[in-house]
Amino acid sequence: DVGNLSHAGWQIGAVNMSFGSTSYTWTSSFRSQIALLDGQGVYTVAASGNGGSHSDTEHPIYPAGLSDVISVGSHDGDGNPSSFSRNADGGVHILADGENVPGDGDYGTSYAAPQVTATVSTVQALVDGATGARLSFAEVVDVLQLGGNGPRSAVDPADNATTYYLHDHGGSVAYVLDTYVDPVFSGLEYIASYNDIEATFGRDAGAARDHFIGSGVWEGRIVAFDGLEYIASYSDLRAVFGTDRAAGSSHYLDAGRAEGRTVTFDADAYLTANPDVAAAVGGDPDQATLHYITSGAAEGRPTDGTPATSPQTPAVSENGTDFSQGPWSTGYVGVGQSATGTIGYAGDRDWFAADLTAGETVVIQVCGAST
């Protein structure tokens, strides 16, 4: 049930579809499911179809032809577009080996697509395990195409000009490690996340990284400990370590855990409690934590997920002095309040200011006195 997926508890890397139709309406029964998966970082990879030829470039069948699906065509193992593969420049994201794979006599884009699905699952697992977030659809395509620098096929005989990106699993894994994982991955945080990893590798961050990539990610392990959030949780650590997340992780391993310290700061709750910070950092949890350490704590900002509220301005009624007709009036009435005024003469208009929140619906009631 796609609608009941939650980030915790499911480990779907990608969905493979090695079937399809030339009819767009044929996909109507599962387009919404593809979109729901897409919204949770689970992308569909589909075969482009076997109705191609070397006399023309053909648009992929559906669902491969949908804009939120990764379309995979076939090459012959040496980079030559397969004659049966429906390939079209801009319509097919990548070609994978679809001839004599997995065995002699096996031909089809349905054999090519699962290879790409495996790569998408691998890179998503690496990024999710290291950062807690998944790559966007565009980022996954970029990884498959190696930033636009991936290997290219021979020209398509259909026009003797078009070339396609070729699938390179090892290259895509190396690219995602260099681009998305290594810049943020902390071996010490990984060690702090698991007692058995610490027992095996001690404080060897490099060995811990190799374990994560080689086997930890396949065991469903993630970097659960956050050195920055640990520092943010304690004023004495903020004063000593500042924003040095490695130092925070080392302190936890060497002393903090024995002292009974835990991570109490929640970056997501901090973002919720401080919408201005969320807007400034684009909702980035690490940047939010850095903000709290460097300035938010000193400003006394809330961290419990409840936005700070200011005392409500009291209502100001017209009591003997006629209010002005314009923005300079001193009358005021806030949401949930009431104020009174008097029509002193024909045409008298009394203005009241109010503080409102964009997007909220407010009902204003004006009532005459019983007399």
C-alpha positions in Angstrom: 0.0 0.0 0.0 2.0 3.0 -1.3 -0.2 5.5 0.5 0.8 4.0 3.9 4.6 4.2 3.3 6.6 6.0 6.0 10.3 6.9 6.0 10.9 4.6 9.0 10.6 0.9 8.5 10.6 0.6 4.7 13.7 0.0 2.6 12.5 0.3 -1.0 15.4 1.5 -3.1 13.6 1.7 -6.5 10.9 0.0 -8.5 11.5 -1.9 -11.7 8.9 -2.2 -14.5 9.8 -4.3 -17.4 6.5 -4.1 -19.3 4.4 -1.4 -20.9 2.2 -0.2 -23.7 2.3 2.5 -26.4 -1.0 3.8 -25.0 -0.7 6.6 -22.4 -4.1 5.7 -20.9 -2.8 2.2 -20.2 -0.8 3.6 -17.3 -3.8 5.3 -15.7 -4.3 2.6 -13.1 -0.8 3.0 -11.6 0.3 6.5 -12.5 -0.8 7.8 -9.1 1.2 5.0 -7.4 4.3 6.0 -9.3 3.8 9.6 -8.3 3.3 8.6 -4.6 6.5 6.6 -4.7 8.3 9.5 -6.4 7.2 11.8 -3.7 9.0 9.6 -1.1 12.3 9.3 -3.1 11.4 5.9 -4.5 11.8 6.1 -8.3 10.4 3.9 -11.0 12.8 2.5 -13.6 11.2 1.1 -16.7 12.2 -0.6 -20.0 11.9 1.6 -23.0 10.3 -1.2 -25.1 11.4 -3.6 -27.8 9.5 -2.2 -30.8 12.4 -0.2 -32.1 14.4 -0.3 -35.3 17.5 1.1 -36.9 15.4 3.0 -39.4 13.8 5.5 -36.9 14.1 6.8 -33.3 11.0 5.8 -31.4 9.6 7.2 -28.2 9.7 4.8 -25.2 6.5 2.9 -24.4 4.6 3.8 -21.2 5.4 3.8 -18.2 8.9 4.5 -19.4 7.6 7.5 -21.3 6.3 9.2 -18.2 8.2 12.2 -17.0 8.7 10.8 -13.5 10.1 7.5 -14.7 13.7 6.6 -15.5 13.6 5.2 -19.1 16.2 2.5 -20.0 17.1 1.3 -23.5 19.4 -1.4 -24.6 22.9 -1.6 -26.1 24.8 -4.7 -27.3 27.4 -4.8 -24.6 29.9 -2.8 -26.7 28.0 0.4 -26.7 26.1 0.0 -29.9 22.4 0.8 -29.6 20.3 -2.4 -30.0 18.2 -2.6 -33.1 15.1 -3.6 -31.1 15.4 -0.9 -28.5 13.0 2.1 -28.6 15.5 4.9 -28.3 14.9 8.6 -28.7 17.2 11.4 -27.7 15.6 13.1 -24.7 13.2 10.2 -24.2 15.7 7.5 -22.9 17.8 8.4 -20.0 20.4 5.6 -20.3 21.2 2.4 -22.2 22.2 -0.8 -20.4 23.4 -4.1 -21.8 20.3 -5.9 -23.1 21.8 -8.5 -25.4 22.8 -12.0 -24.3 22.1 -10.9 -20.7 21.8 -12.7 -18.3 22.4 -15.6 -20.6 23.0 -16.4 -24.3 19.9 -15.7 -26.3 18.4 -13.3 -23.8 17.5 -10.1 -25.5 15.4 -7.1 -24.5 15.2 -3.8 -22.7 13.5 -5.8 -19.9 16.9 -7.3 -19.2 18.6 -3.8 -19.3 16.2 -2.0 -17.0 16.9 -4.1 -13.8 20.6 -3.3 -14.0 19.8 0.4 -13.7 17.3 -0.3 -11.0 20.0 -2.0 -9.0 22.2 1.1 -9.4 19.5 3.5 -8.3 18.8 1.3 -5.2 22.5 1.3 -4.4 23.1 5.0 -4.6 19.9 5.8 -2.8 20.9 3.5 0.0 24.3 5.1 0.3 23.0 8.6 0.4 20.0 7.8 2.7 22.2 5.9 5.2 24.8 8.6 5.3 22.6 11.7 5.4 19.0 10.5 6.2 17.8 12.0 2.9 17.3 10.7 -0.6 18.4 12.1 -3.9 15.8 13.9 -6.1 14.7 12.4 -9.4 17.0 14.9 -11.3 19.9 14.0 -9.0 19.5 10.3 -9.7 19.5 10.9 -13.4 22.6 13.1 -13.0 24.3 10.2 -11.0 23.4 7.7 -13.8 24.8 10.1 -16.4 27.8 10.9 -14.2 27.1 14.6 -14.2 26.9 14.7 -18.0 30.3 13.1 -18.4 29.3 9.4 -18.5 30.3 7.0 -21.3 28.4 7.5 -24.5 27.1 4.9 -27.0 28.0 4.7 -30.6 25.8 6.8 -32.9 22.3 5.5 -33.5 22.1 4.1 -37.0 18.6 5.6 -37.2 20.1 9.0 -37.8 23.8 8.4 -37.7 24.1 11.2 -35.2 22.4 10.5 -31.8 24.4 9.0 -28.9 23.1 7.9 -25.5 24.5 7.6 -22.0 25.7 4.1 -21.1 25.1 2.5 -17.8 28.2 2.3 -15.6 27.3 1.0 -12.1 30.8 1.4 -10.7 31.1 4.9 -12.1 27.7 5.9 -10.6 28.6 4.6 -7.2 32.0 6.4 -7.2 30.2 9.6 -8.4 27.7 9.5 -5.6 30.3 8.8 -3.0 32.4 11.7 -4.2 29.5 14.1 -4.6 27.0 13.3 -1.9 28.4 10.9 0.7 32.1 11.7 1.5 31.5 15.5 1.9 29.2 14.8 4.9 29.9 11.3 6.1 31.6 11.0 9.5 33.3 7.7 10.3 33.3 8.7 14.0 29.5 9.3 13.9 29.1 5.9 12.3 31.2 4.3 15.1 29.2 6.2 17.7 26.0 4.7 16.2 26.9 1.1 16.8 28.7 -0.6 19.7 29.8 -3.5 17.5 31.4 -1.1 15.0 33.2 0.6 17.8 34.4 -2.7 19.2 35.8 -3.7 15.8 37.2 -0.4 14.5 37.9 1.6 17.6 38.4 5.2 16.5 39.5 4.4 12.9 37.1 6.6 10.9 38.5 5.4 7.6 37.9 1.7 8.3 34.4 2.6 9.5 33.7 4.4 6.2 34.9 1.3 4.3 32.6 -0.9 6.4 29.6 1.3 5.8 30.1 1.3 2.0 31.1 -2.4 1.8 28.6 -4.0 4.0 26.9 -1.7 6.6 24.6 -0.1 4.1 23.4 -3.5 2.9 22.7 -4.5 6.5 20.4 -1.5 6.8 22.8 0.5 9.0 22.6 4.3 9.0 24.6 7.0 10.6 22.2 7.6 13.5 24.5 9.7 15.8 24.8 13.4 15.0 27.9 15.1 16.4 26.5 18.6 15.7 23.2 17.8 17.5 25.2 16.4 20.4 27.1 19.6 20.7 24.0 21.6 20.4 22.4 19.7 23.3 24.8 21.0 25.9 26.0 24.6 26.6 29.4 23.5 27.9 30.0 21.5 24.7 28.9 24.5 22.6 31.4 26.7 24.4 34.3 24.2 24.0 33.7 22.6 20.6 31.7 25.2 18.7 30.8 23.5 15.4 33.4 20.8 15.3 31.3 17.8 14.8 34.2 15.4 14.8 35.3 16.7 18.2 31.7 16.3 19.4 31.6 12.7 18.3 35.0 12.0 19.9 33.8 13.5 23.2 30.7 11.3 23.2 32.8 8.2 22.6 35.5 9.0 25.1 33.5 10.6 27.9 29.9 11.8 27.1 28.4 8.3 26.9 29.9 7.3 30.2 28.6 10.6 31.7 25.1 9.6 30.6 24.9 12.3 28.0 22.5 11.8 25.1 21.4 13.9 22.0 18.5 16.0 23.1 18.6 18.7 20.4 16.3 18.0 17.4 17.0 20.0 14.3 13.6 19.3 12.8 11.9 20.6 15.9 14.1 23.7 15.9 13.1 24.4 12.3 9.5 24.0 13.2 9.8 26.3 16.1 11.7 29.0 14.1 10.1 29.5 10.7 12.5 32.4 9.9 15.5 30.0 10.4 13.8 27.3 8.3 13.3 29.8 5.5 16.9 31.1 5.7 18.5 27.7 5.7 16.1 26.1 3.2 15.0 23.5 5.8 18.5 22.0 6.0 18.8 20.2 9.4 22.6 20.6 9.6 22.4 24.3 8.8 19.7 24.6 11.4 21.9 23.0 14.0 24.8 25.2 13.1 22.5 28.2 13.5 21.5 27.2 16.9 25.1 26.6 18.0 26.4 29.9 16.6 23.5 32.2 17.4 20.2 30.6 18.2 21.1 29.4 21.7 22.3 32.9 22.7 19.1 34.4 21.3 17.1 32.1 23.5 15.3 30.5 20.5 12.8 27.7 21.3 13.9 24.1 20.4 10.8 22.1 21.3 9.0 22.5 18.0 6.6 25.1 19.3 6.9 28.5 17.6 7.7 31.3 19.9 4.8 33.7 20.5 4.8 37.3 21.4 2.4 38.8 23.9 -0.7 39.9 22.1 -1.3 43.6 21.7 -4.3 44.6 23.8 -7.4 45.9 22.1 -7.8 49.7 22.0 -11.4 50.9 22.0 -12.7 54.4 21.3 -13.4 55.8 24.7 -14.4 59.4 24.4 -11.8 60.3 21.8 -12.9 60.0 18.2 -10.6 57.7 16.2 -9.1 58.9 12.9 -10.2 57.8 9.5 -6.9 56.4 8.2 -3.8 54.3 9.1 -2.7 56.8 11.7 -5.7 55.8 13.9 -4.8 54.5 17.4 -7.6 51.9 17.4 -6.6 48.3 17.5 -8.3 44.9 17.6 -6.5 41.5 17.3 -7.7 38.1 16.3 -10.0 36.8 19.1 -10.5 40.3 20.6 -13.3 42.8 20.5 -13.3 46.6 20.6 -16.0 49.3 20.6 -16.5 52.6 18.9 -19.1 55.2 18.4 -20.6 56.7 15.3 -20.4 60.3 16.4 -21.9 61.9 13.3 -23.2 61.1 9.9 -20.3 59.7 7.8 -18.1 59.1 10.9 -15.6 56.2 10.2 -13.3 54.8 12.8 -10.3 52.8 11.7 -8.8 49.9 13.7 -5.5 48.2 13.0 -5.1 44.4 13.3 -2.2 41.9 13.0 -3.0 39.0 10.6 -1.2 36.0 9.4 -1.0 35.3 5.6 -3.0 32.3 4.6 -5.3 32.2 7.6 -9.0 32.9 7.3 -10.4 35.6 9.6 -14.1 36.4 10.2 -14.8 40.0 11.3 -18.1 40.6 12.9 -19.5 44.2 13.3 -22.5 44.5 15.6 -24.6 47.4 16.6 -25.3 48.1 20.3 -28.6 46.9 21.7 -29.8 50.5 22.0 
